[in-house]
Amino acid sequence: RTRFSHSLLSSSSMELATARLGVALRRLGQPPTLPRAAPSPSARLARVITLYEYEASPYCKRVREAVCALGLSVRIKPCPRTTLLREGEVGTRWRAEARALTPPEQPLRFPLLHDEPALGSSGEPAIVPESLACVAHLWTHYGDSGAGLAEVQGWVERVRSRAERVRPFVPGGRTTRLRNFVNLVSDEDLPGLFAASVARPFGHAGLAAAAAARTAQPDVFHDSERALWADEACPHARLVREALCSLGLSYTLHGMGGAGRGDHESTATAAAQAQAAALRAAHGEDARPPFLVDPRLGVHSCAGEHAVRGLWKVYHGGPLPALLHLFSRE
């Protein structure tokens, strides 16, 4: 059973082809057009940003895109699903932590952003649910007018306004199931986000929680040295993030927004280029994203497929989580 489950991973060509398909399908959406100016770095060192999310969610993808566009470093705490039959199920360590941050009267939904002052710094923490609010928060506090702040704020307001106009015509439009329909109708960017997600309809693709994500010890879940330098639009990086997510392994995502991707390097923001420079300074001039640092894996790997197989072998070793398991009522 284990050999059969892992045969999907051994077919790296199919894994990479579907990841590339997701990148292509993302173009069906219409995100705001942003200038490639340098976001302001002034407030970054005084804050710690944590994002509770799961890779297969189109709404979470939207927030990771903002992280990469701004060249931010964010602590990711993956919250893969244990069922598709109930919303707000806890089931894993980081989901329980996210539930504790969410007011009891509110449903547990992802993404959830926790932005708090760094140790020794002043300021108030912010807990931000819902993808549009997360994007607006990141651009408001970590971008500036030259980096697309006005464009993002205007886009967010247009989407919200359209949703409010559509919702009265959809019975139950505020419930979880029909909420997605309202969003698809009113948000011109969501078709591309959903298409990119369904290009990889596999349980192990950052959707279903592996058994290890439910039973591993806390020090395995959370290793402060685990880090990934990556651009959201890179298919190799997607495969690595999927494995980290399904395994429930927290890590620091250093968003690079195109930096270090050959002839696309000119499209990166100055902040993303600074991330690339920091990567080369720490790990050598040949270091290029996606670049994973994982002490237990024992390697610093630029090869997405190699890193994926290593993560599953070191942290799991059993059958891959299957999509069918998410429909179990147990």
C-alpha positions as CSV (number, residue, x, y, z in Angstrom):
1,R,0.0,0.0,0.0
2,T,2.8,2.4,0.9
3,R,4.7,1.7,-2.4
4,F,1.5,2.3,-4.4
5,S,0.7,5.5,-2.5
6,H,4.2,6.9,-3.1
7,S,4.2,5.9,-6.8
8,L,2.4,9.2,-7.5
9,L,5.3,11.1,-6.0
10,S,7.8,9.0,-8.0
11,S,6.0,10.2,-11.2
12,S,7.7,13.6,-10.9
13,S,6.8,14.5,-14.5
14,M,3.1,14.3,-13.8
15,E,3.4,16.2,-10.5
16,L,5.4,19.0,-12.2
17,A,3.1,19.0,-15.3
18,T,0.0,19.6,-13.1
19,A,1.8,22.2,-11.1
20,R,2.7,24.0,-14.3
21,L,-0.9,23.7,-15.4
22,G,-2.0,25.5,-12.2
23,V,0.4,28.4,-13.0
24,A,-1.1,28.7,-16.5
25,L,-4.7,28.5,-15.3
26,R,-4.0,31.2,-12.7
27,R,-4.0,33.7,-15.6
28,L,-7.8,33.2,-15.9
29,G,-8.1,35.6,-13.0
30,Q,-7.8,39.4,-13.0
31,P,-5.8,40.6,-10.0
32,P,-5.0,44.3,-9.7
33,T,-2.2,45.6,-11.9
34,L,0.6,46.6,-9.7
35,P,3.7,48.7,-10.4
36,R,7.0,47.1,-9.7
37,A,8.2,49.7,-7.2
38,A,9.9,49.0,-4.0
39,P,7.6,48.5,-1.0
40,S,8.6,50.4,2.2
41,P,10.6,48.1,4.5
42,S,10.3,50.5,7.5
43,A,7.8,48.6,9.7
44,R,8.9,45.0,8.9
45,L,11.5,44.3,11.5
46,A,9.2,45.4,14.3
47,R,6.5,42.9,13.5
48,V,6.0,39.1,13.4
49,I,3.5,37.9,10.8
50,T,2.0,34.5,11.0
51,L,-0.4,33.1,8.4
52,Y,-2.7,30.1,9.1
53,E,-3.6,28.6,5.7
54,Y,-3.6,25.5,3.6
55,E,-2.1,25.2,0.1
56,A,-5.1,24.0,-1.8
57,S,-7.3,26.9,-0.8
58,P,-7.7,29.6,-3.5
59,Y,-8.3,32.2,-0.8
60,C,-5.1,31.3,0.9
61,K,-3.2,31.4,-2.4
62,R,-4.4,35.0,-2.8
63,V,-2.7,36.0,0.5
64,R,0.6,34.2,-0.4
65,E,0.7,36.1,-3.7
66,A,0.6,39.3,-1.7
67,V,3.3,38.1,0.6
68,C,5.5,37.3,-2.4
69,A,4.6,40.6,-4.2
70,L,5.7,42.5,-1.1
71,G,8.8,40.4,-0.5
72,L,7.7,39.7,3.1
73,S,9.0,37.0,5.4
74,V,6.0,35.3,7.0
75,R,5.7,32.4,9.4
76,I,3.4,29.8,7.8
77,K,1.4,27.4,10.0
78,P,-0.3,24.9,7.7
79,C,-3.9,23.9,8.4
80,P,-4.7,21.1,6.0
81,R,-8.2,19.7,6.2
82,T,-9.3,16.5,7.9
83,T,-12.7,16.5,6.3
84,L,-14.7,18.2,3.6
85,L,-18.0,17.3,5.2
86,R,-17.8,19.9,8.0
87,E,-16.5,23.4,8.1
88,G,-14.3,24.7,10.9
89,E,-13.1,21.2,12.0
90,V,-10.0,21.5,14.2
91,G,-8.2,18.2,13.9
92,T,-4.6,19.4,13.7
93,R,-2.3,21.4,15.9
94,W,-2.3,24.7,14.0
95,R,-6.0,24.5,13.4
96,A,-6.4,24.3,17.1
97,E,-4.2,27.4,17.5
98,A,-6.1,29.3,14.9
99,R,-9.4,28.4,16.6
100,A,-8.0,29.9,19.9
101,L,-7.3,33.1,18.0
102,T,-10.8,33.3,16.5
103,P,-13.7,34.7,18.6
104,P,-16.0,31.8,19.7
105,E,-19.0,33.3,17.9
106,Q,-17.1,33.4,14.5
107,P,-16.6,30.3,12.3
108,L,-13.1,29.0,11.8
109,R,-12.1,29.9,8.2
110,F,-8.8,30.3,6.4
111,P,-6.7,32.2,5.7
112,L,-6.2,33.8,9.1
113,L,-3.5,36.4,9.6
114,H,-1.9,37.2,12.9
115,D,0.3,40.3,12.9
116,E,1.9,41.1,16.2
117,P,4.8,43.2,17.5
118,A,8.2,41.6,17.7
119,L,9.7,40.9,21.1
120,G,10.6,44.2,22.7
121,S,8.6,46.2,20.2
122,S,5.5,48.3,20.8
123,G,2.2,48.2,19.0
124,E,-1.0,46.3,19.0
125,P,-1.5,42.8,17.5
126,A,-4.0,42.3,14.7
127,I,-6.0,39.2,13.8
128,V,-7.3,39.4,10.3
129,P,-9.7,36.7,8.8
130,E,-10.8,36.5,5.1
131,S,-8.5,36.8,2.1
132,L,-9.4,40.3,0.9
133,A,-9.0,41.7,4.4
134,C,-5.6,40.0,4.7
135,V,-4.4,41.4,1.4
136,A,-5.6,44.9,2.3
137,H,-3.9,44.6,5.7
138,L,-0.5,43.6,4.2
139,W,-0.5,46.3,1.5
140,T,-1.7,49.0,3.9
141,H,1.0,48.2,6.5
142,Y,3.9,46.9,4.4
143,G,3.4,48.6,1.0
144,D,3.3,52.2,0.0
145,S,1.7,54.3,-2.7
146,G,4.5,53.6,-5.1
147,A,4.1,49.8,-4.6
148,G,0.4,49.6,-5.5
149,L,-1.4,50.4,-2.3
150,A,-4.0,52.6,-3.9
151,E,-4.6,50.1,-6.6
152,V,-5.1,47.2,-4.1
153,Q,-7.4,49.2,-1.9
154,G,-9.6,50.3,-4.8
155,W,-9.7,46.7,-6.1
156,V,-10.7,45.3,-2.7
157,E,-13.5,47.9,-2.3
158,R,-14.9,47.1,-5.8
159,V,-14.9,43.3,-5.1
160,R,-16.7,43.8,-1.8
161,S,-19.2,46.2,-3.2
162,R,-20.1,43.8,-6.0
163,A,-20.5,40.9,-3.5
164,E,-22.9,43.0,-1.4
165,R,-25.0,43.7,-4.4
166,V,-25.1,40.0,-5.5
167,R,-25.6,38.4,-2.1
168,P,-29.3,39.5,-1.6
169,F,-30.2,37.6,-4.8
170,V,-28.6,34.3,-3.5
171,P,-30.7,32.5,-0.8
172,G,-28.3,31.6,2.0
173,G,-25.6,33.6,0.4
174,R,-23.8,34.1,3.7
175,T,-23.5,30.3,4.3
176,T,-20.3,28.6,3.6
177,R,-21.4,26.7,0.5
178,L,-23.2,29.5,-1.3
179,R,-20.6,32.1,-0.2
180,N,-18.2,30.6,-2.7
181,F,-20.8,31.0,-5.4
182,V,-21.3,34.7,-4.5
183,N,-17.6,35.3,-4.4
184,L,-17.1,33.7,-7.9
185,V,-19.8,35.8,-9.4
186,S,-18.6,39.1,-7.8
187,D,-14.8,38.6,-7.8
188,E,-13.1,38.6,-11.2
189,D,-9.9,37.2,-9.8
190,L,-11.4,34.1,-8.1
191,P,-11.9,32.0,-11.3
192,G,-8.1,32.0,-11.8
193,L,-7.5,31.2,-8.2
194,F,-9.9,28.3,-8.2
195,A,-8.6,27.0,-11.5
196,A,-5.1,27.0,-10.2
197,S,-6.2,25.0,-7.1
198,V,-8.2,22.4,-8.9
199,A,-5.3,21.7,-11.3
200,R,-3.9,19.5,-8.5
201,P,-7.0,17.6,-7.1
202,F,-4.9,15.3,-4.8
203,G,-5.2,14.8,-1.1
204,H,-1.4,15.1,-0.7
205,A,-1.3,18.4,-2.6
206,G,-1.8,20.5,0.5
207,L,-5.4,19.7,0.9
208,A,-5.6,16.7,3.3
209,A,-3.7,16.3,6.5
210,A,-1.3,13.4,6.6
211,A,-1.5,11.1,9.6
212,A,1.8,12.6,10.8
213,A,0.2,16.0,11.0
214,R,-2.1,14.7,13.6
215,T,0.3,12.7,15.8
216,A,3.7,14.3,15.5
217,Q,5.4,15.9,18.5
218,P,5.3,19.7,18.8
219,D,9.0,20.1,18.1
220,V,8.5,18.3,14.8
221,F,5.6,20.6,13.8
222,H,7.5,23.8,14.7
223,D,11.2,24.2,13.8
224,S,12.2,27.8,13.7
225,E,15.1,27.0,11.4
226,R,12.8,25.5,8.7
227,A,12.5,28.1,5.8
228,L,11.5,28.3,2.2
229,W,12.7,31.0,-0.3
230,A,10.1,30.9,-3.1
231,D,7.9,32.7,-5.5
232,E,4.2,31.8,-5.4
233,A,4.2,31.4,-9.2
234,C,6.9,28.8,-9.3
235,P,5.6,25.2,-9.9
236,H,8.6,23.6,-8.2
237,A,7.9,25.7,-5.1
238,R,4.3,24.7,-5.1
239,L,5.2,21.0,-4.8
240,V,7.4,21.8,-1.8
241,R,4.7,23.9,-0.1
242,E,2.1,21.2,-0.7
243,A,4.3,18.6,1.1
244,L,5.0,21.0,4.0
245,C,1.3,21.7,4.3
246,S,-0.1,18.2,4.2
247,L,2.6,17.2,6.8
248,G,1.6,20.2,9.0
249,L,5.2,21.5,9.1
250,S,5.5,25.2,10.0
251,Y,8.1,27.2,8.2
252,T,9.2,30.7,7.3
253,L,8.2,31.7,3.8
254,H,10.6,34.3,2.3
255,G,8.4,35.7,-0.5
256,M,10.4,36.5,-3.6
257,G,7.9,37.7,-6.2
258,G,9.9,36.6,-9.2
259,A,13.4,37.3,-7.9
260,G,16.1,34.9,-9.0
261,R,14.0,33.3,-11.8
262,G,16.3,33.7,-14.7
263,D,15.0,36.2,-17.3
264,H,12.0,37.0,-15.1
265,E,14.2,38.5,-12.5
266,S,13.5,42.0,-13.8
267,T,9.8,41.6,-12.7
268,A,10.7,41.3,-9.1
269,T,10.2,44.1,-6.6
270,A,13.3,45.5,-4.9
271,A,12.1,43.8,-1.7
272,A,12.0,40.4,-3.4
273,Q,15.5,41.1,-4.9
274,A,16.7,41.8,-1.4
275,Q,15.3,38.4,-0.3
276,A,17.3,36.8,-3.2
277,A,20.5,38.7,-2.1
278,A,20.0,37.5,1.5
279,L,19.6,33.9,0.3
280,R,22.8,34.1,-1.7
281,A,24.6,35.7,1.3
282,A,23.5,32.9,3.6
283,H,23.8,29.9,1.4
284,G,26.2,30.8,-1.4
285,E,26.1,32.6,-4.8
286,D,24.6,29.5,-6.5
287,A,21.6,29.4,-4.2
288,R,18.4,30.0,-6.2
289,P,14.7,29.6,-5.3
290,P,12.9,27.5,-4.5
291,F,15.4,26.9,-1.7
292,L,14.4,24.8,1.3
293,V,16.2,24.8,4.6
294,D,15.2,21.9,6.9
295,P,17.5,20.7,9.7
296,R,15.9,17.2,9.9
297,L,16.0,16.7,6.1
298,G,19.7,17.2,6.3
299,V,20.0,19.1,3.0
300,H,19.5,22.6,1.5
301,S,17.8,21.8,-1.7
302,C,17.0,23.9,-4.8
303,A,15.3,20.9,-6.5
304,G,11.6,20.8,-5.8
305,E,11.0,17.1,-6.5
306,H,14.0,16.0,-4.4
307,A,12.9,18.1,-1.5
308,V,9.3,16.8,-1.7
309,R,10.4,13.1,-1.6
310,G,12.8,13.9,1.3
311,L,10.1,15.6,3.3
312,W,7.6,12.7,3.0
313,K,10.3,10.1,3.8
314,V,11.6,11.9,6.9
315,Y,8.4,13.1,8.4
316,H,5.8,10.5,7.3
317,G,6.9,7.3,5.6
318,G,3.3,5.9,5.4
319,P,0.6,6.1,2.7
320,L,-0.1,9.6,1.3
321,P,-3.3,11.2,2.4
322,A,-6.1,10.5,-0.2
323,L,-8.8,12.8,-1.3
324,L,-11.4,10.1,-0.5
325,H,-10.5,10.2,3.2
326,L,-11.8,13.8,3.4
327,F,-15.3,12.4,2.8
328,S,-15.2,10.0,5.7
329,R,-17.6,10.6,8.5
330,E,-15.3,9.2,11.1
